[in-house]
């Protein structure tokens, strides 16, 4: 989308911009892959060259998918000495909590 917003509609146009503005010579296949599918990884040097060629920041090119919500807490019914049932969180499940965002 960042390329289209800047008038770059083809891999050939992007490849030319990368070579002219950023000095990066990517193969036609590599540039085509950037246009047609979501790459699983991108070198930082390639990301920097894309930003230079398109005149944008990395945040304009990256779309972050939020992590899946953590599973719901599991409760266990316990019977204290007085005989009344209570709900207590299950401990020691071996799962790590996620860091705060």
Secondary structure by P-SEA (a helix, b strand, c coil): ccccccccccaaaaaaaaaacccccccaaaaaaaaccccccccaaaaaaaaaaacccccccbbbbcccccccbbbbbbbccccbbbbbccccccbbbbccc
